Amino acid sequence: MNPLEPTTVGRSQSPDPFSHATNIYDTAEVEGEWLDEEDDDDMDFQPTTDDSEDTEFFDPTDVAEAEFHDADDGLSGVEIELSMGDDDNAEETGNETEAERATGNIRSTTQPLTTRPSPTARIQVTQSQILRLFGNAGFRNLFTTHRGHASGNPAIDEDDEADDDYGGLGSRRKRRVTNASARYPPIPSEEGKRLMGSGTFGENEYYEDKLRKRKDRLARRLMYRELGVHADSPYRVNRLVSQGLIPSSNADTIVHYNARCYSGQFSDDGNFFFSCAQDFKVRMYDTSNPYDWKYYKTALYPYGQWTITDASLSPDNKFLAYSSIRSIVCLAPTDPALSADAPTMLDFSDTGYRSRRNPFGGGHSHFGIWSIRFSGDGREVVAGTSDHSVYVYDIEAKKSILRIAGHADDVNAVCFGDNSSPHILYSGSDDTLIKVWDRRSMGDSREAGVFMGHTEGLTYVDSKGDGRYVLSNGKDQTMKLWDLRKMMSTEKASKHDPARYSTGFDYRFMAFSENDYEPHPHDCSLVTFRGHRVLKTLIRCHFSPPGSTGSRYVYSGSEDGSVYIYNMDATLAGKIDVNKATHHSRPKDPDYYTSQYEMRSNRDPDAWKTCVRDASWHPDAPVVAATSWNGWGMSTGTCTIHSWNDGADYEQGEHKMGVRVNQRLEEDEALHDNNGASRRTSQFRSRLRGRGVRAAVDDDDEGW
């Protein structure tokens, strides 16, 4: 088609939104005919359908009902003059016949590419064509897109407001897809298969075993090891044995808390475990024997805001840093002989800059901290904050030595890329981006690269520790694996608006349907994992440890009360059902309150519910500890210990399965006696209802 030819708007064509032609109407003729009282305004008009596949914003069936004039109802045509330049050839293009005018057929003048177009073209269209123009899906799309992007948000379908507006929390646009599952990356992933075969993520079966289709059983592997089969690589045999031991759903021990648990992690050597709860306390446990835990200490966060958001253990296990929705990070010793009632305060808002207006060197302090991590040498702590920034705090200098204001929304997750180097940083934000920062080349305060592929905000980022692979969890209900070598350059990423691909749904109160998912056109991830649910809270994901699994798996918590364990090809390797293991494991407290999360839910707010927020795999044993919001209405929390037991329903050894203990790992009758439970639970319930209240004195000595 010649781009210089004057064209008409056909039945299934959309008008050119960038056309700069001037439209001149015969107002007298139009006004007289448009306001004709004899016209039947109640006649139904069926808008024409657009053949183009515009599934992102509108469906032709969603057009609001309106009254239209029928073009055949005695209304004459409307002349439109397109002014394109000089008036030399006006008469040549304006000689349409009356027959052409009556039928609506338009004669256009075709010119070769070697000549200039006609300076003035007079085109006549009928009212029917005008109505088709305004009823065209492409034309509607133009106005809708403008309305959405003018406010900084994607286009919103007004029909969704009644269904998805939860108390004014926001609305999202509809995406109607005939086959939503086809839009997800295929499972199993071909790239994931390649990674599994590379040896970087665990060991693979021997070729002979695959050829003979031998079953993957622990007994056979142990027999081969004892007989010396494959004796040329005994280390590989041991790794094959250990990586197949996936913990089961049956819990060995259920540790109950009177507050929701937000996070819990093993130390790198497996000798230490900590759990953070909403009562502003961090409990520490000795896990040198992963099957026999011992409680030994509790640290407090004074004047916390809402909850403890995160905690990180120093590489030497001597100090524990933990944060709240404030600019202060507490640093407490882990030595049981040293008190943790008065932890050291690290003010991340203190950048050391002093001026007349700010003589004490404090910075912008009105922000909260969502995520913190110790550096590999233990000298620095990095934090992601609610002021869209990443802070690096020097413990010896007692001030923040770096602030990176590099995101457009809250930074929910941070981590170091290499366990032995503090130079590479990763940050994940609600702006849907993961940014890579190299502190050695930040003269222009720009990121070294970007990982783009999530369509909703990030909830967690975890590094494999090799300076190459990164794992992330997103509110688009996917977990993604990234390779540092395939990150997007800063220049290329700056050309794309990440908000364009987001639905804008509120993950705390809304459900995410597969029809809401739209693949990111610039996704640079290696593998996409899906099946778990990232709702209600910032749910975390991790690489499985190299010692006990050979880094064979990745795993994540889930809002449905389970821990999902995936192979690298995105297939499901195992599932730990925490909800089933803990169901009704404590009596219902008659004084408990229903949280705002459940009051807005369509389900029964008083039912027993579980949301696994975090999970940690022991580095040397087939043991997983899952920290959860768990209980009646999810008003309390648990830390459940799951080990591999080859599918057994009960333990015949010394330690029984499903033992219920309190946070001091003591069996308590209150977990079976409703009166005792309600009496002690109400002690902190009033504190939990208020925000910004100082945590009470440690009462763990009382059992609750």
SULTA-V395785 format. One record per residue. N is the residue number from 1. RES is the residue in one letter. SS is DSSP state (@ for helix, = for strand, . for the rest). OMEGA is omega in degrees with one decimal (* if undefined). BURIAL is I if it has 9 or more other ideal C-beta (glycine too) atoms within 8 Angstrom, else O. Layout:
n={N & N}
res={RES & RES}
ss={SS & SS}
omega={OMEGA & OMEGA}
burial={BURIAL & BURIAL}
This chain:
n={1 & 2 & 3 & 4 & 5 & 6 & 7 & 8 & 9 & 10 & 11 & 12 & 13 & 14 & 15 & 16 & 17 & 18 & 19 & 20 & 21 & 22 & 23 & 24 & 25 & 26 & 27 & 28 & 29 & 30 & 31 & 32 & 33 & 34 & 35 & 36 & 37 & 38 & 39 & 40 & 41 & 42 & 43 & 44 & 45 & 46 & 47 & 48 & 49 & 50 & 51 & 52 & 53 & 54 & 55 & 56 & 57 & 58 & 59 & 60 & 61 & 62 & 63 & 64 & 65 & 66 & 67 & 68 & 69 & 70 & 71 & 72 & 73 & 74 & 75 & 76 & 77 & 78 & 79 & 80 & 81 & 82 & 83 & 84 & 85 & 86 & 87 & 88 & 89 & 90 & 91 & 92 & 93 & 94 & 95 & 96 & 97 & 98 & 99 & 100 & 101 & 102 & 103 & 104 & 105 & 106 & 107 & 108 & 109 & 110 & 111 & 112 & 113 & 114 & 115 & 116 & 117 & 118 & 119 & 120 & 121 & 122 & 123 & 124 & 125 & 126 & 127 & 128 & 129 & 130 & 131 & 132 & 133 & 134 & 135 & 136 & 137 & 138 & 139 & 140 & 141 & 142 & 143 & 144 & 145 & 146 & 147 & 148 & 149 & 150 & 151 & 152 & 153 & 154 & 155 & 156 & 157 & 158 & 159 & 160 & 161 & 162 & 163 & 164 & 165 & 166 & 167 & 168 & 169 & 170 & 171 & 172 & 173 & 174 & 175 & 176 & 177 & 178 & 179 & 180 & 181 & 182 & 183 & 184 & 185 & 186 & 187 & 188 & 189 & 190 & 191 & 192 & 193 & 194 & 195 & 196 & 197 & 198 & 199 & 200 & 201 & 202 & 203 & 204 & 205 & 206 & 207 & 208 & 209 & 210 & 211 & 212 & 213 & 214 & 215 & 216 & 217 & 218 & 219 & 220 & 221 & 222 & 223 & 224 & 225 & 226 & 227 & 228 & 229 & 230 & 231 & 232 & 233 & 234 & 235 & 236 & 237 & 238 & 239 & 240 & 241 & 242 & 243 & 244 & 245 & 246 & 247 & 248 & 249 & 250 & 251 & 252 & 253 & 254 & 255 & 256 & 257 & 258 & 259 & 260 & 261 & 262 & 263 & 264 & 265 & 266 & 267 & 268 & 269 & 270 & 271 & 272 & 273 & 274 & 275 & 276 & 277 & 278 & 279 & 280 & 281 & 282 & 283 & 284 & 285 & 286 & 287 & 288 & 289 & 290 & 291 & 292 & 293 & 294 & 295 & 296 & 297 & 298 & 299 & 300 & 301 & 302 & 303 & 304 & 305 & 306 & 307 & 308 & 309 & 310 & 311 & 312 & 313 & 314 & 315 & 316 & 317 & 318 & 319 & 320 & 321 & 322 & 323 & 324 & 325 & 326 & 327 & 328 & 329 & 330 & 331 & 332 & 333 & 334 & 335 & 336 & 337 & 338 & 339 & 340 & 341 & 342 & 343 & 344 & 345 & 346 & 347 & 348 & 349 & 350 & 351 & 352 & 353 & 354 & 355 & 356 & 357 & 358 & 359 & 360 & 361 & 362 & 363 & 364 & 365 & 366 & 367 & 368 & 369 & 370 & 371 & 372 & 373 & 374 & 375 & 376 & 377 & 378 & 379 & 380 & 381 & 382 & 383 & 384 & 385 & 386 & 387 & 388 & 389 & 390 & 391 & 392 & 393 & 394 & 395 & 396 & 397 & 398 & 399 & 400 & 401 & 402 & 403 & 404 & 405 & 406 & 407 & 408 & 409 & 410 & 411 & 412 & 413 & 414 & 415 & 416 & 417 & 418 & 419 & 420 & 421 & 422 & 423 & 424 & 425 & 426 & 427 & 428 & 429 & 430 & 431 & 432 & 433 & 434 & 435 & 436 & 437 & 438 & 439 & 440 & 441 & 442 & 443 & 444 & 445 & 446 & 447 & 448 & 449 & 450 & 451 & 452 & 453 & 454 & 455 & 456 & 457 & 458 & 459 & 460 & 461 & 462 & 463 & 464 & 465 & 466 & 467 & 468 & 469 & 470 & 471 & 472 & 473 & 474 & 475 & 476 & 477 & 478 & 479 & 480 & 481 & 482 & 483 & 484 & 485 & 486 & 487 & 488 & 489 & 490 & 491 & 492 & 493 & 494 & 495 & 496 & 497 & 498 & 499 & 500 & 501 & 502 & 503 & 504 & 505 & 506 & 507 & 508 & 509 & 510 & 511 & 512 & 513 & 514 & 515 & 516 & 517 & 518 & 519 & 520 & 521 & 522 & 523 & 524 & 525 & 526 & 527 & 528 & 529 & 530 & 531 & 532 & 533 & 534 & 535 & 536 & 537 & 538 & 539 & 540 & 541 & 542 & 543 & 544 & 545 & 546 & 547 & 548 & 549 & 550 & 551 & 552 & 553 & 554 & 555 & 556 & 557 & 558 & 559 & 560 & 561 & 562 & 563 & 564 & 565 & 566 & 567 & 568 & 569 & 570 & 571 & 572 & 573 & 574 & 575 & 576 & 577 & 578 & 579 & 580 & 581 & 582 & 583 & 584 & 585 & 586 & 587 & 588 & 589 & 590 & 591 & 592 & 593 & 594 & 595 & 596 & 597 & 598 & 599 & 600 & 601 & 602 & 603 & 604 & 605 & 606 & 607 & 608 & 609 & 610 & 611 & 612 & 613 & 614 & 615 & 616 & 617 & 618 & 619 & 620 & 621 & 622 & 623 & 624 & 625 & 626 & 627 & 628 & 629 & 630 & 631 & 632 & 633 & 634 & 635 & 636 & 637 & 638 & 639 & 640 & 641 & 642 & 643 & 644 & 645 & 646 & 647 & 648 & 649 & 650 & 651 & 652 & 653 & 654 & 655 & 656 & 657 & 658 & 659 & 660 & 661 & 662 & 663 & 664 & 665 & 666 & 667 & 668 & 669 & 670 & 671 & 672 & 673 & 674 & 675 & 676 & 677 & 678 & 679 & 680 & 681 & 682 & 683 & 684 & 685 & 686 & 687 & 688 & 689 & 690 & 691 & 692 & 693 & 694 & 695 & 696 & 697 & 698 & 699 & 700 & 701 & 702 & 703 & 704}
res={M & N & P & L & E & P & T & T & V & G & R & S & Q & S & P & D & P & F & S & H & A & T & N & I & Y & D & T & A & E & V & E & G & E & W & L & D & E & E & D & D & D & D & M & D & F & Q & P & T & T & D & D & S & E & D & T & E & F & F & D & P & T & D & V & A & E & A & E & F & H & D & A & D & D & G & L & S & G & V & E & I & E & L & S & M & G & D & D & D & N & A & E & E & T & G & N & E & T & E & A & E & R & A & T & G & N & I & R & S & T & T & Q & P & L & T & T & R & P & S & P & T & A & R & I & Q & V & T & Q & S & Q & I & L & R & L & F & G & N & A & G & F & R & N & L & F & T & T & H & R & G & H & A & S & G & N & P & A & I & D & E & D & D & E & A & D & D & D & Y & G & G & L & G & S & R & R & K & R & R & V & T & N & A & S & A & R & Y & P & P & I & P & S & E & E & G & K & R & L & M & G & S & G & T & F & G & E & N & E & Y & Y & E & D & K & L & R & K & R & K & D & R & L & A & R & R & L & M & Y & R & E & L & G & V & H & A & D & S & P & Y & R & V & N & R & L & V & S & Q & G & L & I & P & S & S & N & A & D & T & I & V & H & Y & N & A & R & C & Y & S & G & Q & F & S & D & D & G & N & F & F & F & S & C & A & Q & D & F & K & V & R & M & Y & D & T & S & N & P & Y & D & W & K & Y & Y & K & T & A & L & Y & P & Y & G & Q & W & T & I & T & D & A & S & L & S & P & D & N & K & F & L & A & Y & S & S & I & R & S & I & V & C & L & A & P & T & D & P & A & L & S & A & D & A & P & T & M & L & D & F & S & D & T & G & Y & R & S & R & R & N & P & F & G & G & G & H & S & H & F & G & I & W & S & I & R & F & S & G & D & G & R & E & V & V & A & G & T & S & D & H & S & V & Y & V & Y & D & I & E & A & K & K & S & I & L & R & I & A & G & H & A & D & D & V & N & A & V & C & F & G & D & N & S & S & P & H & I & L & Y & S & G & S & D & D & T & L & I & K & V & W & D & R & R & S & M & G & D & S & R & E & A & G & V & F & M & G & H & T & E & G & L & T & Y & V & D & S & K & G & D & G & R & Y & V & L & S & N & G & K & D & Q & T & M & K & L & W & D & L & R & K & M & M & S & T & E & K & A & S & K & H & D & P & A & R & Y & S & T & G & F & D & Y & R & F & M & A & F & S & E & N & D & Y & E & P & H & P & H & D & C & S & L & V & T & F & R & G & H & R & V & L & K & T & L & I & R & C & H & F & S & P & P & G & S & T & G & S & R & Y & V & Y & S & G & S & E & D & G & S & V & Y & I & Y & N & M & D & A & T & L & A & G & K & I & D & V & N & K & A & T & H & H & S & R & P & K & D & P & D & Y & Y & T & S & Q & Y & E & M & R & S & N & R & D & P & D & A & W & K & T & C & V & R & D & A & S & W & H & P & D & A & P & V & V & A & A & T & S & W & N & G & W & G & M & S & T & G & T & C & T & I & H & S & W & N & D & G & A & D & Y & E & Q & G & E & H & K & M & G & V & R & V & N & Q & R & L & E & E & D & E & A & L & H & D & N & N & G & A & S & R & R & T & S & Q & F & R & S & R & L & R & G & R & G & V & R & A & A & V & D & D & D & D & E & G & W}
ss={. & . & . & . & . & . & . & . & . & . & . & . & . & . & . & . & . & . & . & . & . & . & . & . & . & . & @ & @ & @ & @ & @ & @ & @ & @ & . & . & . & . & . & . & . & . & . & . & . & . & . & . & . & . & . & . & . & . & . & . & . & . & . & @ & @ & @ & . & . & . & . & . & . & . & . & . & . & . & . & . & . & . & = & = & = & = & = & = & . & . & . & . & . & . & @ & @ & @ & @ & . & . & . & . & @ & @ & @ & @ & @ & @ & . & . & . & . & . & . & . & . & . & . & . & . & . & . & . & . & = & = & = & = & = & = & . & @ & @ & @ & @ & @ & @ & @ & @ & @ & . & @ & @ & @ & @ & @ & @ & @ & @ & @ & @ & @ & @ & @ & @ & . & . & . & . & . & . & . & @ & @ & @ & @ & @ & @ & @ & . & . & . & . & . & . & . & . & . & . & . & . & . & . & . & @ & @ & @ & @ & . & . & . & . & . & . & @ & @ & @ & @ & @ & @ & @ & @ & @ & . & . & . & . & . & . & . & . & @ & @ & @ & @ & @ & . & . & . & . & . & . & @ & @ & @ & @ & @ & @ & @ & @ & @ & @ & . & . & . & @ & @ & @ & @ & @ & @ & @ & @ & @ & @ & @ & @ & @ & . & . & . & . & . & . & . & = & = & = & = & = & = & = & . & . & . & = & = & = & = & = & = & . & . & . & . & . & = & = & = & = & = & = & . & . & . & = & = & = & = & = & = & . & . & . & . & . & . & . & = & = & = & = & = & = & = & . & . & . & . & . & . & . & = & = & = & = & = & = & . & . & . & . & . & = & = & = & = & = & = & . & . & . & = & = & = & = & = & = & . & . & . & . & . & . & . & . & . & . & = & = & = & = & . & . & = & . & . & . & . & . & . & . & . & . & . & . & = & . & . & . & . & . & . & = & = & = & = & = & = & . & . & . & . & . & = & = & = & = & = & = & . & . & . & . & = & = & = & = & = & . & . & . & . & = & = & = & = & = & = & . & . & . & . & . & . & = & = & = & = & = & = & = & = & . & . & = & = & = & = & = & = & = & = & = & . & . & . & . & = & = & = & = & = & @ & @ & @ & . & . & . & . & . & . & . & = & = & = & . & . & . & . & . & . & = & = & = & = & = & = & . & . & = & . & . & = & = & = & = & = & = & . & . & . & = & = & = & = & = & = & @ & @ & @ & . & = & . & @ & @ & @ & @ & . & . & . & . & @ & @ & @ & @ & . & . & . & . & . & . & . & . & . & . & . & . & @ & @ & @ & . & . & . & . & . & . & . & . & . & . & = & = & = & = & . & . & . & . & . & . & . & . & . & . & = & = & = & . & . & @ & @ & @ & @ & . & . & . & = & = & = & = & . & . & . & . & . & = & = & = & = & = & = & . & . & . & . & = & = & = & = & = & = & @ & @ & @ & @ & @ & . & . & . & . & . & . & . & . & . & . & . & . & . & @ & @ & @ & @ & . & . & . & . & . & . & . & . & = & = & = & = & = & = & = & = & = & = & . & . & . & . & . & = & = & = & = & = & = & = & = & = & = & . & . & . & . & = & = & = & = & = & = & = & . & . & . & . & . & . & . & . & . & . & . & . & . & . & . & = & = & = & . & . & . & . & . & . & . & @ & @ & @ & . & . & @ & @ & @ & @ & @ & @ & @ & @ & @ & @ & @ & @ & @ & @ & @ & @ & . & . & . & . & . & . & . & . & . & . & @ & @ & @ & . & .}
omega={180.0 & -178.2 & -178.5 & -179.0 & 170.8 & -175.8 & 176.8 & 178.5 & -179.3 & -175.3 & -176.5 & 179.5 & 175.6 & 179.9 & 179.0 & -177.1 & -176.8 & 178.3 & -178.2 & 178.9 & 179.5 & -178.6 & 179.5 & -177.4 & 170.9 & -170.7 & -178.7 & -178.5 & -178.2 & -177.2 & -179.2 & -178.6 & -176.2 & -177.4 & 179.0 & -175.7 & -178.9 & 179.5 & 179.7 & -177.4 & -176.1 & -179.8 & -178.4 & 175.7 & 178.5 & -178.8 & 179.9 & -179.9 & 179.2 & -177.6 & -179.6 & -177.7 & -179.7 & -174.1 & -171.9 & -172.8 & -171.4 & 169.1 & -177.7 & -179.2 & -175.7 & -177.0 & -179.7 & -178.6 & -180.0 & 179.1 & -180.0 & 172.0 & 176.0 & -177.7 & -178.9 & -174.3 & 173.9 & -179.2 & -179.4 & -178.9 & 179.3 & -179.9 & 177.0 & 178.7 & 180.0 & -179.3 & -175.5 & -179.5 & -177.3 & -177.9 & -174.3 & -174.1 & -176.5 & -176.6 & -176.1 & -175.6 & -175.0 & -176.0 & 177.3 & 179.3 & 177.3 & 178.4 & 178.2 & -179.5 & -178.8 & -178.2 & -179.5 & 178.0 & -173.5 & 179.5 & -179.2 & -179.6 & -179.3 & -179.2 & 177.0 & -177.4 & -175.1 & -179.3 & 177.8 & 179.8 & 178.5 & -176.7 & -178.8 & 179.5 & 177.5 & -177.1 & -179.5 & 177.5 & 177.8 & 178.1 & 177.3 & 179.2 & 177.0 & 178.9 & 175.8 & 179.2 & -179.1 & 177.4 & -178.2 & -177.7 & 179.8 & 178.7 & 176.0 & -179.7 & 179.7 & -179.3 & -178.8 & 179.1 & 179.0 & -179.3 & -178.3 & -174.2 & 177.1 & 179.0 & -180.0 & -179.0 & 175.1 & 179.8 & -174.3 & 175.5 & -176.0 & 179.6 & -177.9 & -171.4 & -178.4 & -176.0 & -170.0 & 179.9 & -178.3 & 177.2 & 179.0 & -178.2 & 178.8 & 179.6 & -178.8 & 178.9 & 179.3 & 170.5 & -178.0 & -177.8 & -177.7 & -179.6 & -173.3 & -177.1 & 179.5 & -179.4 & 177.4 & 174.2 & -175.9 & 175.7 & 4.0 & -179.0 & 179.2 & 177.0 & 176.5 & 175.8 & 179.2 & 178.8 & 178.5 & 179.6 & -177.2 & -176.5 & 177.9 & -179.0 & 175.2 & -179.1 & 179.2 & 179.3 & 176.3 & -177.5 & -179.6 & 179.2 & 178.0 & -177.5 & -179.1 & 176.4 & 177.0 & -178.0 & -178.7 & -177.5 & -179.2 & -177.6 & -179.8 & 179.7 & 177.8 & 177.9 & 178.3 & -179.9 & -180.0 & -179.5 & 179.3 & 175.5 & -174.5 & -178.1 & 179.5 & 179.6 & -178.7 & 179.3 & 179.0 & 177.9 & 179.8 & 179.3 & 176.2 & 179.2 & -173.8 & -175.5 & 177.3 & -178.0 & 179.7 & -179.5 & -176.4 & -179.1 & -179.1 & -176.3 & 172.8 & -178.1 & 176.0 & 179.2 & -176.6 & 175.2 & 176.6 & 176.6 & 178.7 & 175.4 & -176.1 & 179.0 & 177.0 & -174.8 & 169.5 & 171.6 & -177.2 & 179.0 & 177.1 & -177.3 & -171.4 & 174.8 & 176.3 & 176.0 & -179.0 & -177.6 & -176.3 & 175.7 & 176.5 & 178.1 & 174.0 & 178.5 & -178.1 & -175.9 & 173.8 & -177.5 & 176.6 & 166.9 & -172.8 & 179.7 & -178.8 & -177.3 & 176.2 & 177.4 & 177.0 & -177.5 & 173.5 & 176.8 & -177.0 & 168.5 & -179.0 & 177.7 & 178.9 & -179.8 & 176.3 & -178.3 & 166.2 & -173.1 & -176.3 & 177.2 & -179.8 & -178.4 & 178.3 & -177.4 & 179.1 & 177.6 & -177.1 & -176.4 & 177.3 & 175.8 & 179.8 & -169.4 & 173.0 & -179.4 & 176.1 & 179.4 & -177.8 & 172.1 & 178.5 & 178.7 & -175.5 & 175.6 & 179.0 & 179.2 & -179.4 & -179.1 & -178.7 & -177.7 & 176.4 & -179.5 & -179.8 & -177.5 & 175.4 & -177.9 & 175.6 & -177.1 & -178.2 & 177.0 & 179.4 & 178.6 & 179.7 & -179.3 & -178.2 & 178.5 & 178.4 & 179.1 & -176.2 & -173.7 & -176.4 & 174.8 & 179.3 & -179.9 & 177.4 & -170.9 & -176.5 & 175.7 & 176.6 & -178.0 & -178.6 & -174.1 & 177.1 & 176.5 & 171.3 & 172.7 & -177.2 & 178.4 & 177.2 & -176.7 & -177.0 & 175.1 & 177.3 & -175.8 & 170.2 & -167.2 & -179.1 & 175.8 & 172.9 & -173.0 & 172.6 & 179.9 & 172.5 & -175.4 & 176.8 & -174.9 & -179.7 & 179.5 & 178.8 & 177.3 & 174.7 & -177.7 & -179.1 & 171.9 & -179.4 & 177.5 & -169.5 & -178.7 & 179.8 & 179.9 & -177.3 & 174.8 & -173.5 & -174.9 & 175.3 & 173.6 & 174.6 & -177.5 & -176.2 & -178.8 & -175.7 & -176.6 & 178.6 & -171.6 & -175.3 & 179.3 & 171.8 & 176.7 & 177.8 & -170.2 & 173.1 & 174.6 & 175.3 & -175.1 & 166.1 & -178.7 & -179.3 & -177.5 & 174.7 & -174.3 & 179.2 & -178.1 & -179.1 & 178.8 & 179.2 & 178.1 & 178.8 & 178.9 & 177.5 & -180.0 & -175.4 & 168.7 & -178.2 & -178.9 & 174.3 & 178.3 & 174.1 & -175.4 & 179.0 & 176.5 & -178.8 & 176.1 & 179.7 & 178.9 & 176.5 & 178.6 & -179.6 & -179.6 & -175.5 & -173.1 & -179.0 & 179.0 & -178.9 & 173.2 & -177.8 & 178.5 & 171.7 & 175.0 & 176.5 & 171.2 & -172.8 & 175.4 & -175.9 & 175.5 & -176.7 & -179.0 & -178.1 & 178.4 & -179.7 & 179.4 & -179.4 & -179.4 & 180.0 & -179.0 & -178.4 & 179.6 & -176.8 & 176.3 & -177.3 & 179.8 & -178.8 & -173.7 & -177.7 & 177.2 & 178.2 & -179.3 & -180.0 & -174.0 & -178.7 & -173.0 & -175.9 & 172.7 & -179.4 & 179.4 & 176.2 & 178.1 & 178.0 & -175.0 & 175.0 & -178.2 & 179.4 & -177.0 & -178.3 & -178.8 & 179.9 & 178.6 & 179.1 & -175.6 & 175.9 & 179.7 & 178.2 & -176.5 & 176.5 & -177.2 & 179.9 & -176.1 & 173.7 & -175.7 & -177.1 & -176.0 & -169.4 & 179.8 & -175.4 & 164.5 & 173.1 & -173.5 & 179.6 & -176.2 & -174.6 & -177.7 & -175.8 & -177.2 & -175.7 & -169.8 & 163.7 & -176.3 & -176.0 & 168.4 & -177.2 & 179.6 & -179.9 & 173.1 & -177.9 & 169.7 & -178.9 & -179.4 & -174.4 & 164.3 & -178.5 & 176.3 & 175.4 & 173.7 & -177.5 & 179.4 & -179.1 & -178.9 & 177.9 & -176.5 & -179.0 & 179.7 & 179.1 & -177.3 & -174.9 & -171.8 & 178.5 & -179.3 & 171.9 & -179.2 & -179.5 & 178.2 & -178.8 & -178.5 & -175.5 & 179.4 & 179.0 & -176.9 & 178.7 & 178.5 & -176.4 & 177.5 & -179.6 & -178.2 & 177.1 & -179.2 & -179.2 & -177.2 & -177.9 & -176.4 & 176.5 & -177.7 & -179.1 & 172.8 & -179.6 & -177.0 & -177.5 & 177.0 & -178.6 & -179.5 & -179.1 & -175.0 & -174.9 & -175.7 & 177.8 & -176.9 & 176.0 & 174.6 & -177.6 & 176.3 & -166.9 & 156.9 & -169.4 & 176.9 & -179.1 & -176.5 & -177.3 & -178.0 & 179.8 & -177.7 & 177.4 & 165.7 & -176.0 & -178.2 & -177.7 & 178.6 & 177.4 & 180.0 & 176.2 & 175.3 & -179.3 & 179.4 & 179.0 & -177.1 & -180.0 & -178.2 & -175.0 & -176.8 & 178.8 & -179.9 & 176.9 & 179.5 & 179.7 & 179.9 & 174.6 & -174.4 & 174.2 & 178.8 & 177.4 & 175.4 & -173.0 & 178.4 & -179.9 & 177.8 & 177.5 & -178.4 & -175.7 & -178.0 & 180.0 & -179.0 & -176.8 & -178.7 & -176.6 & 178.7 & -177.4 & -178.4 & -179.8 & -174.6 & 178.9 & 177.7 & -176.0 & -178.5 & -179.3 & 178.9 & 177.2 & 178.8 & 180.0 & 179.2 & -179.1 & 178.3 & -177.0 & -178.8 & 180.0 & 178.3 & 179.5 & -179.5 & 177.0 & *}
burial={O & O & O & O & I & I & O & I & I & O & O & I & O & I & I & O & O & O & O & O & O & O & O & O & O & O & O & O & I & I & O & O & I & O & O & I & O & O & I & O & O & O & O & O & I & O & O & I & O & I & O & O & O & I & O & O & I & I & O & I & O & I & I & O & O & O & O & O & I & I & I & O & I & O & I & O & I & I & O & I & I & I & O & I & O & O & O & O & I & I & O & O & I & O & O & I & O & O & O & I & I & O & O & I & O & I & O & I & I & O & I & O & O & O & O & O & I & I & I & I & I & I & I & I & I & I & I & I & I & I & I & I & I & O & I & I & I & I & I & I & I & I & O & I & I & O & I & I & I & O & O & O & O & I & I & I & I & O & O & I & I & O & O & I & I & I & O & O & O & O & I & I & I & I & I & O & I & O & O & I & O & O & I & I & O & O & I & I & I & O & O & I & I & O & I & I & O & O & O & O & I & I & I & O & O & O & O & O & O & I & O & O & O & O & O & O & O & I & O & I & I & I & O & I & I & O & O & O & O & I & O & O & O & O & O & I & I & I & I & I & I & I & I & I & I & I & I & I & I & I & I & I & I & I & I & I & I & I & I & I & I & I & I & I & I & I & I & O & O & I & O & I & I & I & I & I & I & I & I & I & I & I & I & I & I & I & I & O & O & I & O & O & I & O & I & O & I & I & I & I & I & I & I & I & I & O & I & I & I & I & I & I & I & I & I & O & I & O & I & I & I & I & I & I & I & I & I & I & I & I & I & I & O & I & O & O & O & O & O & I & O & O & I & O & O & I & I & I & I & I & I & I & O & O & O & O & O & I & O & O & I & O & I & O & O & O & I & I & I & I & I & I & I & I & I & I & O & I & O & I & I & I & I & I & I & I & O & I & I & I & I & I & I & I & I & O & O & O & I & I & I & O & I & I & O & I & I & O & I & I & I & I & I & I & I & I & I & I & O & O & I & I & I & I & I & I & I & I & I & I & I & I & I & I & I & I & I & I & I & O & O & I & O & O & O & O & I & I & I & I & I & I & I & I & I & I & I & I & I & I & I & I & I & I & O & O & I & O & I & I & I & I & I & I & I & I & I & I & I & I & I & I & I & I & O & O & I & I & O & I & O & O & I & O & O & I & O & I & I & O & I & I & I & I & I & O & I & I & I & I & O & I & O & O & I & I & I & I & I & I & O & O & I & I & I & I & I & I & I & I & O & I & O & I & I & O & I & I & I & I & I & I & I & I & I & O & O & I & I & I & I & I & I & I & I & I & I & I & I & I & I & I & I & I & I & I & I & I & I & I & O & I & I & O & I & I & I & I & I & O & I & I & O & O & I & I & I & O & I & O & O & I & O & I & I & O & I & I & O & O & O & O & O & O & I & O & O & O & I & I & I & I & I & I & I & I & I & I & I & O & I & I & I & I & I & I & I & I & I & I & I & I & I & I & I & I & I & I & I & I & I & I & I & I & I & O & O & O & O & O & I & O & O & O & I & O & I & I & I & I & I & I & I & O & I & O & O & I & O & I & I & O & I & I & O & I & I & I & I & I & I & I & I & I & I & O & I & I & O & O & O & O & O & O & I & O & O & I & O & I & O & O & I & I}
